[in-house]
Each structure stands twice: as structure tokens, then as C-alpha cells.
Amino acid sequence: MKIIAILLFPLFCILTSLFGLLFDPFFTNELLRSIGKEQSVEATEGVFNSFSGLSEFPQIFNEQEKSHLRDVAIILRILFVLFIIIFLLFNYFLKYSNLLKMGFYLFVVLLIILAIIPFQTIFTTFHLILFPQGNWTFSADSVIIQTFPFEFFYYYAIFIMIYAIFLA
């Protein structure tokens, strides 16, 4: 039970930051503008609405791209359910401050490890694990890569970690 409490802390911080940023359309729109992808704002809003089940994926994406986006939507939904469970468990373990302190130390070690490993390696490994069917590789001129270039994910990850650090 102690190990669960310790593991919950970094997961809680990271998932809270992830969903806080995903549910903040201003953040995503400004991030896209800051990397010179103003033209991606409308498509991104459509994708995020599709992730939440409010609409279909925008027609600008081909079937392979939509297949990948559907897989991403499933993963995000699973992560959100996991986040709710972690949130409830985390609130239960709040009374054990020494376990949370150990969780904080684990979070710091995790951040150090993530800072050492190049983001490209993390990004590729993440995709190989979560999308083993291979529907995550696209040509550089594909709509999905033009809409969501590598820099988008790189800066999103940095901001998730910054928010998680402040939360921790």
C-alpha cells in the first residue's frame, strides 16, 4: 500500500498538468501560434472536440491519420479515468505526509531522468509502446505532421513538466 501512495504523487502531478493544459484551449492555441502554426488552430480545436466525443475528426485528415487520432482519443479517455482514480486515492493518502514526501522525491528523480534522455527518444519509445500497430508514422508533408509538428509535442511536454513541478 505504501508503494502505491508513493507512486501516486508523480502520476497525480503529471496527469493533473496534462489534463489542465488539454482542457485549456487558450494554452494550446497560443502554443501553436508561438511555433508558427496559426493555421493549425482550427483543426486542433476540431481534434480536441473529437477527443471529447463532441464531433468527428476534421475532414482534412486522411484515414490513417484519423485512425491514429482515434487511438489517441482512446488513450486519453483511459488516462482520464485513471486520473480520476488517482485523484481519489491521492486524496485518501494526503494524511500520510511522509509517503507524499517520498513520492515527491520519486517525482524529482523521474524529472532528472526525463531531463537526461533526449525528448526524441522518449517520444519514439512512447509511440512504439502505445501504438505498436505502427499507425503513428507519417511523412513530413502529411496533414497531421503539418498540424502537429514535433515542436508542438516537445513544448507541450515541457509545459506539462513545468506545471507538474509547480504542483509538486
C-alpha positions in Angstrom: 0.0 0.0 0.0 2.9 2.3 0.8 4.4 1.9 -2.7 1.1 2.8 -4.3 0.9 6.0 -2.3 4.5 6.9 -3.3 3.8 6.2 -7.0 0.6 8.2 -6.9 2.3 11.5 -6.3 4.3 11.8 -9.6 1.3 10.4 -11.5 -1.1 12.8 -9.9 1.2 15.8 -10.7 1.8 14.8 -14.3 -1.8 13.8 -15.1 -3.2 16.9 -13.4 -0.8 19.0 -15.5 -1.6 17.1 -18.7 -5.4 17.5 -18.4 -5.1 21.0 -17.1 -3.3 22.0 -20.3 -5.5 19.9 -22.6 -8.7 21.5 -21.2 -7.2 25.0 -21.7 -7.8 25.8 -25.3 -6.1 29.2 -24.9 -2.8 27.4 -24.0 -2.9 25.1 -27.0 -3.8 27.9 -29.4 -1.1 30.1 -28.1 1.4 27.3 -28.3 0.5 26.7 -31.9 0.9 30.4 -32.7 4.2 30.6 -30.9 5.7 27.9 -33.1 4.3 29.5 -36.3 1.3 27.2 -36.8 -1.6 29.7 -36.6 -3.2 27.8 -39.4 -3.4 24.7 -37.2 -5.6 26.3 -34.5 -9.0 25.5 -36.1 -8.0 21.9 -36.9 -6.7 21.4 -33.4 -9.9 22.7 -31.9 -11.7 20.1 -34.1 -9.4 17.3 -32.9 -9.8 18.2 -29.3 -13.6 18.3 -29.7 -13.3 14.9 -31.3 -11.2 13.6 -28.4 -14.1 14.6 -26.0 -16.7 13.0 -28.3 -18.3 16.2 -29.3 -17.6 15.9 -33.0 -16.0 13.8 -35.7 -12.3 14.3 -36.6 -11.8 17.1 -39.2 -12.1 16.1 -42.8 -8.6 17.4 -43.5 -7.1 14.3 -42.1 -6.8 11.1 -44.1 -8.0 7.7 -42.8 -4.5 6.7 -41.5 -4.3 10.0 -39.6 -7.8 9.6 -38.3 -7.0 6.1 -37.2 -4.1 7.4 -35.1 -6.2 10.2 -33.7 -8.9 7.7 -32.7 -6.2 5.7 -30.9 -5.0 8.8 -29.1 -8.6 9.6 -28.1 -8.9 6.1 -26.5 -5.6 6.6 -24.6 -6.7 10.0 -23.4 -10.0 8.6 -22.2 -8.3 5.8 -20.3 -5.8 8.2 -18.8 -8.7 10.4 -17.7 -10.4 7.5 -15.9 -7.0 6.7 -14.4 -6.6 10.3 -13.4 -10.0 10.3 -11.6 -9.0 7.1 -9.7 -5.6 8.5 -8.8 -7.2 11.7 -7.7 -9.5 9.8 -5.3 -6.7 7.6 -4.0 -4.4 10.6 -3.7 -6.9 12.4 -1.5 -7.1 9.4 0.7 -3.3 9.3 1.1 -3.0 13.0 1.9 -3.0 12.2 5.6 0.3 10.3 5.2 2.7 13.2 4.6 5.8 11.1 4.8 4.6 8.9 1.9 3.8 12.0 -0.1 7.3 13.3 0.7 8.8 10.1 -0.7 6.5 10.5 -3.7 7.9 14.0 -4.2 11.5 12.5 -4.2 10.4 9.9 -6.7 9.0 12.8 -8.9 12.3 14.7 -8.7 14.2 11.5 -9.7 11.8 11.0 -12.6 12.3 14.6 -13.7 16.1 14.2 -13.7 15.8 11.0 -15.7 13.5 12.7 -18.2 15.8 15.7 -18.5 18.8 13.4 -19.3 17.0 11.4 -22.0 16.6 13.2 -25.3 12.9 14.0 -26.0 13.0 12.4 -29.4 13.9 9.1 -27.7 11.1 9.5 -25.2 8.6 10.4 -28.0 9.6 7.5 -30.2 9.5 5.0 -27.3 6.2 6.3 -26.1 4.7 5.8 -29.6 6.3 2.3 -30.0 4.7 1.2 -26.8 1.3 2.8 -27.2 0.9 2.4 -30.9 2.5 -1.0 -31.7 0.5 -1.3 -34.9 2.6 1.4 -36.4 -0.1 3.9 -37.3 1.9 6.8 -35.8 4.5 7.3 -38.6 3.6 9.9 -41.2 5.5 11.7 -44.0 6.8 15.1 -43.2 4.3 16.7 -45.6 1.3 14.9 -44.1 -1.6 17.0 -42.7 -1.1 15.6 -39.2 2.6 16.4 -39.1 1.9 19.9 -40.6 -0.8 20.4 -37.9 1.1 18.9 -35.0 4.9 19.2 -35.7 7.5 17.7 -33.3 7.9 21.1 -31.7 4.3 21.1 -30.6 4.8 17.9 -28.6 8.2 19.0 -27.3 6.9 22.2 -25.9 3.7 20.6 -24.6 5.8 18.1 -22.7 8.0 20.9 -21.3 4.9 22.8 -20.1 3.4 19.7 -18.6 6.6 19.2 -16.6 6.7 22.8 -15.6 3.1 22.7 -14.4 3.8 19.4 -12.6 6.8 20.9 -10.8 4.7 23.9 -9.6 2.0 21.5 -8.5 4.6 19.2 -6.7 
